Amino acid sequence: MVGKQILVASFAFVAAALAASGSTASAYTVQPGEDLWQISQRSGEPVSRLVSENRLGNANQVSAGQNLKVTGNPAANQPSASAAGGRTYTVRQGDTLYRVSRRTGVPVSLLAQLNHLSDPNHLRLGQVLSLAAAPGPAPSGAQPSGNPAPAAAPPRDSTHGEQAKQILRRAAAQLGVEPAFVLAVSEWESGWNQAALSPTGAVGLMQVEPYTADWAGPALLGRRVDLNNPHDNALLGTALLRKYLSDFHGDKTLVLASYYQGESATQKSGIYPGSHTYVDGILRLYHRYSNS
C-alpha cells in the first residue's frame, strides 16, 4: 500500500491507455486511515496512475481530506456501512467471497473463518453469511471501562521498487512464467511493494490472501509459506499464475480473472463485469513490459 517507487514510463503508459479508453476523471476525498493502495483498489485505477495524475511526490503520504483526481468510481467500491452494520449477509447472484468482503468491509479471511468455508470460492445463492463473531462473556479481570491496548502489529517488510522487481523476476524464472506477466500483476496489485496490505487482508507484492496461502503453499510449492517474506510472497503469487495458465491453456484474460475473482467463479461464469478494469489494466501493463 505504501512506499512505492514507480517508473515514469509506466505512468505515461497507463495514463495514455486509460485516456484512449475514454475514462473520465472525478474528485475523490481521502478518508481517515485511507492510503493510496486502498483508493487504487476501490477505483480500479493503478497506484502509478494515481501518483502521476495527482503529482504525488511521495505515495506514502496522502492525508484525510485531501482531494485526488481519480478515473473510475471509487465510491461504488467503498464498504457499505449498512451492510457491515448487520450481523449477516445473504449471498446474491454473482457474489464471491471477495465481493462480499468489499461490500461489507469484513476481511475475506475472517468471513471464511466465521462461516467455516472449506472452499471460499464456492458460495450458494441465498446462503446466509455471518459478518461478526458472537460476543462472548467478558474475561475475569477485564476492566469495565477504558480502551483496550491494541495488539502489536507485526513489522512489515519494506522491500519495494527495483529490489522487489528483482525478486519477482527470480520467482518468474524459477517457475517458468513470463517475467513481464508477473511484474504487471504485482505492479497493479501492490505497486511492487511488499508492505502493501489490502482492506481484505491480502499481503505483499502479489497480494495473496492468508487463506489462499494455507492451501496453495503446500499444494503448489510443497511447503507452507510466509506471506510477509517477499521471496515467499513472489513465489506463491507466481505459482498461482502458473497454475491458472495451465488450467486455462495460457489464456491470460481468464488467468487474471481467476487471480482476482477466484478460479471456480471464472470456470463457472467467465469474467465478471466488475473484473474487466482489473484484467484489461494488467494486460496493458504486460504488453508494455513485453515490448520494452
ZAMARGU-4260 file (C-alpha; in steps of 0.2 Angstrom, whole numbers, plus 5000, padded with zeros to 4 digits):
<rodrens>
0) 5000/5000/5000 | 5014/5012/5004 | 5032/5015/4999 | 5030/5013/4980 | 5043/5018/4968
5) 5036/5018/4950 | 5044/5020/4933 | 5039/5036/4924 | 5037/5026/4908 | 5023/5016/4917
10) 5015/5032/4922 | 5014/5038/4904 | 5008/5021/4898 | 4994/5019/4910 | 4989/5037/4908
15) 4988/5035/4889 | 4979/5018/4889 | 4966/5025/4901 | 4964/5041/4891 | 4962/5030/4875
20) 4948/5020/4883 | 4938/5036/4886 | 4938/5036/4905 | 4934/5052/4914 | 4941/5059/4930
25) 4932/5063/4946 | 4936/5070/4963 | 4939/5059/4977 | 4941/5064/4995 | 4954/5054/5006
30) 4945/5046/5021 | 4953/5045/5038 | 4965/5030/5039 | 4965/5028/5020 | 4980/5026/5009
35) 4984/5026/4990 | 4983/5007/4988 | 4966/5006/4996 | 4960/5020/4984 | 4968/5011/4970
40) 4958/4995/4974 | 4941/5005/4976 | 4943/5014/4960 | 4951/5001/4949 | 4965/5013/4945
45) 4983/5008/4947 | 4994/5016/4960 | 5006/5023/4947 | 4992/5032/4938 | 4986/5040/4954
50) 5003/5046/4959 | 5006/5053/4941 | 4989/5061/4939 | 4990/5069/4956 | 5008/5074/4955
55) 5012/5065/4972 | 5030/5066/4976 | 5028/5053/4990 | 5015/5039/4988 | 5016/5036/5007
60) 5009/5052/5011 | 4991/5056/5007 | 4980/5064/5021 | 4962/5063/5026 | 4953/5077/5017
65) 4965/5078/5003 | 4956/5079/4986 | 4963/5067/4972 | 4959/5066/4954 | 4953/5048/4951
70) 4947/5040/4935 | 4933/5027/4939 | 4921/5027/4953 | 4929/5023/4970 | 4913/5027/4979
75) 4905/5012/4971 | 4918/5000/4979 | 4918/5008/4997 | 4912/4996/5010 | 4894/4998/5014
80) 4890/5004/5031 | 4873/4997/5031 | 4878/4980/5025 | 4893/4979/5038 | 4881/4985/5052
85) 4871/4969/5051 | 4876/4953/5058 | 4873/4943/5042 | 4874/4945/5024 | 4863/4935/5011
90) 4873/4929/4996 | 4867/4937/4979 | 4868/4931/4961 | 4886/4933/4956 | 4893/4935/4973
95) 4911/4929/4978 | 4918/4930/4995 | 4929/4944/4988 | 4914/4954/4983 | 4905/4951/5000
100) 4921/4957/5008 | 4921/4973/4998 | 4903/4976/5001 | 4903/4973/5020 | 4921/4978/5024
105) 4924/4962/5033 | 4941/4954/5028 | 4940/4938/5017 | 4950/4928/5029 | 4938/4932/5043
110) 4922/4928/5033 | 4930/4911/5028 | 4934/4908/5047 | 4917/4914/5054 | 4907/4904/5041
115) 4918/4888/5041 | 4921/4889/5022 | 4932/4875/5017 | 4932/4882/4999 | 4929/4901/5000
120) 4927/4901/4981 | 4910/4892/4982 | 4895/4901/4989 | 4877/4897/4987 | 4864/4909/4981
125) 4854/4913/4996 | 4867/4907/5008 | 4867/4917/5024 | 4885/4923/5030 | 4889/4928/5047
130) 4899/4945/5047 | 4904/4945/5065 | 4908/4933/5079 | 4895/4932/5093 | 4900/4942/5108
135) 4907/4931/5122 | 4907/4934/5141 | 4920/4947/5147 | 4935/4938/5154 | 4938/4939/5173
140) 4948/4954/5177 | 4943/4963/5162 | 4941/4982/5166 | 4923/4988/5163 | 4929/5005/5155
145) 4943/5012/5145 | 4950/5007/5128 | 4960/4990/5127 | 4978/4991/5121 | 4979/4987/5103
150) 4988/4972/5098 | 5005/4975/5092 | 5006/4973/5073 | 5020/4963/5066 | 5033/4973/5057
155) 5030/4974/5038 | 5044/4971/5026 | 5049/4987/5016 | 5055/4979/5000 | 5049/4989/4985
160) 5054/4996/4969 | 5069/4989/4960 | 5073/4977/4974 | 5056/4970/4973 | 5056/4968/4954
165) 5072/4958/4955 | 5064/4946/4967 | 5049/4945/4956 | 5060/4941/4941 | 5069/4927/4950
170) 5052/4919/4955 | 5046/4920/4937 | 5062/4912/4931 | 5061/4899/4944 | 5044/4894/4940
175) 5044/4896/4921 | 5032/4911/4920 | 5035/4926/4909 | 5043/4940/4920 | 5033/4953/4911
180) 5017/4945/4916 | 5022/4943/4935 | 5029/4961/4935 | 5012/4968/4928 | 5002/4958/4941
185) 5012/4964/4955 | 5013/4982/4949 | 4994/4983/4948 | 4991/4973/4964 | 5004/4982/4976
190) 5015/4994/4966 | 5029/4982/4968 | 5028/4985/4987 | 5029/4971/5000 | 5022/4982/5014
195) 5005/4983/5005 | 4991/4976/5015 | 4973/4977/5007 | 4957/4980/5017 | 4953/4962/5015
200) 4969/4956/5022 | 4979/4952/5006 | 4998/4953/5009 | 5013/4959/5000 | 5020/4960/4982
205) 5007/4948/4975 | 4993/4952/4987 | 4989/4934/4992 | 4976/4931/5005 | 4981/4921/5020
210) 4968/4908/5017 | 4974/4905/4999 | 4992/4903/5006 | 4986/4890/5018 | 4981/4878/5004
215) 4992/4885/4989 | 5009/4884/4998 | 5008/4865/5001 | 4999/4862/4985 | 5009/4872/4973
220) 5026/4874/4982 | 5026/4858/4993 | 5028/4868/5009 | 5020/4882/5020 | 5025/4900/5015
225) 5027/4916/5025 | 5017/4929/5015 | 5027/4943/5025 | 5043/4936/5017 | 5044/4945/4999
230) 5053/4929/4992 | 5039/4918/4998 | 5026/4930/4993 | 5033/4932/4975 | 5035/4913/4973
235) 5017/4909/4979 | 5009/4923/4968 | 5019/4917/4953 | 5014/4899/4957 | 4996/4903/4957
240) 4998/4912/4940 | 5007/4896/4933 | 4993/4885/4939 | 4980/4896/4931 | 4990/4897/4915
245) 4990/4878/4914 | 4971/4876/4919 | 4966/4889/4906 | 4978/4884/4892 | 4988/4900/4893
250) 4973/4912/4891 | 4979/4927/4901 | 4962/4935/4902 | 4955/4920/4911 | 4971/4919/4922
255) 4969/4936/4928 | 4951/4934/4931 | 4955/4919/4942 | 4968/4928/4951 | 4955/4942/4955
260) 4938/4934/4957 | 4943/4916/4960 | 4946/4901/4948 | 4930/4892/4952 | 4920/4908/4948
265) 4929/4910/4932 | 4926/4892/4927 | 4908/4894/4930 | 4904/4912/4925 | 4918/4919/4915
270) 4924/4936/4918 | 4913/4946/4929 | 4909/4964/4923 | 4917/4971/4938 | 4933/4962/4934
275) 4936/4970/4917 | 4945/4985/4923 | 4957/4974/4933 | 4960/4962/4919 | 4962/4975/4905
280) 4973/4986/4915 | 4986/4972/4919 | 4986/4966/4901 | 4990/4984/4895 | 5005/4984/4908
285) 5010/4966/4902 | 5011/4971/4884 | 5020/4987/4888 | 5034/4976/4898 | 5034/4963/4884
290) 5038/4976/4871 | 5051/4985/4881
</rodrens>
